[in-house]
Amino acid sequence: MISRLKTIKLDNIGMTASTLCAIHCAAVPVLFTSLPLVGLGFLANPLVEWVMITIALVVGVSSIGNSYFKEHHRILPLALLIAGFLIIIIGHLFTKGWIEAVIVPVGGLTIALAHFVNYKYAGTCKAGNSFFHITHPHPHETDKAV
């Protein structure tokens, strides 16, 4: 079973990587002509973008998929992850120019949001009626008298 600590680490990596991906996708079109001047021309390479997308997919499926099936069984993080990747793929394959520079970062931020929601769901109590089931009154296993 996936440990809570592993889920937290993967979600932190996922949130950071997805946010950096969104920044990369928004900044590269703007800085496209100046990247080679500072030795960062490789960042505009489509192969770099697809490698980043693949890494984000592996981290997302590892973290959110395992948490969904083994721990919280809530669909929202998984739906956000799928939506984020669909937005990125549609943005890369079917749009160009400034529209791509807007759509693809939205996908990256959606994936970061998926990791954040998963981070909140993983390890939380399954009882109660709050959105993330974090605060509500009921006895916990550690509160029981011996």
C-alpha positions in Angstrom: 0.0 0.0 0.0 1.2 3.5 -0.8 2.4 5.3 2.3 1.1 8.7 3.4 4.6 10.1 3.3 5.2 8.9 -0.3 1.9 10.4 -1.4 2.8 13.8 0.2 6.2 13.7 -1.6 4.7 12.8 -4.9 2.0 15.4 -4.6 4.6 18.1 -3.7 6.7 17.0 -6.7 3.7 17.0 -8.9 2.5 20.5 -7.8 5.9 21.9 -8.3 6.6 20.3 -11.6 3.1 21.2 -13.0 3.5 24.8 -11.9 6.9 25.0 -13.5 5.5 23.4 -16.6 2.8 26.0 -16.8 5.4 28.8 -16.3 7.6 27.2 -19.0 4.7 26.9 -21.5 3.7 30.5 -20.9 7.2 32.0 -21.0 8.8 30.1 -23.9 6.7 31.7 -26.6 7.4 35.1 -25.2 11.1 34.5 -24.8 11.5 32.3 -27.9 13.9 34.6 -29.7 16.2 35.4 -26.7 16.6 31.8 -25.3 19.5 30.9 -27.6 21.3 34.1 -26.6 21.5 32.9 -23.0 22.2 29.2 -23.8 18.6 28.0 -23.1 17.5 27.3 -26.7 16.9 23.7 -25.8 13.9 24.7 -23.7 12.0 25.6 -26.9 12.6 22.1 -28.3 9.3 20.1 -28.6 11.1 17.0 -27.3 11.8 18.8 -24.0 8.1 19.6 -23.6 7.0 16.1 -24.3 9.5 14.7 -21.8 8.2 17.1 -19.2 4.6 16.1 -20.0 5.6 12.4 -19.7 7.3 12.9 -16.4 4.2 14.8 -15.1 2.0 11.9 -16.3 4.1 9.3 -14.5 4.2 11.3 -11.3 0.4 12.1 -11.5 -0.6 8.6 -12.2 1.7 7.3 -9.4 0.4 9.7 -6.8 -3.2 10.4 -7.7 -3.9 7.0 -9.1 -2.6 5.1 -6.1 -4.3 7.5 -3.7 -7.6 7.1 -5.5 -7.6 3.3 -5.7 -6.0 2.6 -2.3 -7.0 5.4 0.0 -9.6 8.1 -0.5 -11.6 6.8 -3.5 -12.6 10.3 -4.5 -12.9 11.1 -8.2 -12.1 14.9 -8.2 -8.3 14.6 -8.2 -8.4 12.0 -10.9 -10.8 14.0 -13.0 -8.7 17.1 -12.7 -5.6 15.2 -13.7 -7.2 13.8 -16.8 -8.7 17.2 -17.7 -5.3 18.8 -17.2 -3.6 16.4 -19.6 -6.4 16.7 -22.1 -6.0 20.5 -22.1 -2.3 20.2 -22.6 -2.5 17.7 -25.4 -5.3 19.6 -27.2 -3.3 22.8 -26.7 -0.1 21.3 -28.2 -1.7 19.4 -31.0 -4.5 21.7 -32.2 -3.5 25.3 -31.4 -0.6 27.5 -32.2 0.7 30.9 -31.3 -0.7 32.9 -28.4 -3.7 30.6 -28.0 -1.4 27.7 -27.2 0.5 29.9 -24.8 -2.7 30.4 -22.9 -4.3 27.0 -23.1 -1.3 24.8 -22.2 -0.4 26.7 -19.0 -4.1 26.3 -17.9 -3.6 22.5 -18.3 -0.4 22.6 -16.2 -2.2 24.6 -13.5 -5.1 22.1 -13.6 -2.7 19.3 -13.0 -1.1 21.2 -10.1 -4.6 21.7 -8.7 -5.2 17.9 -9.0 -2.1 17.3 -6.9 -3.2 19.8 -4.3 -6.7 18.3 -4.0 -5.2 14.8 -3.8 -2.8 16.1 -1.1 -5.7 17.3 0.9 -7.7 14.1 0.4 -4.9 11.6 1.1 -4.8 10.7 4.7 -7.9 12.6 5.8 -10.7 11.2 7.7 -13.5 9.5 5.7 -16.2 10.4 8.2 -18.0 13.8 8.4 -19.4 16.2 5.9 -16.8 18.9 5.3 -15.3 19.2 1.8 -11.9 17.8 2.6 -13.1 16.0 5.7 -10.5 17.6 7.8 -12.3 19.1 10.8 -15.3 17.6 12.4 -16.1 16.1 15.8 -15.9 12.3 16.3 -13.7 9.9 18.2 -10.5 8.9 16.5 -8.6 5.6 17.0 -6.0 7.5 19.1 -8.7 9.1 21.3 -10.0 5.8 22.6 -9.3 4.9 26.2 -7.1 1.9 26.7 
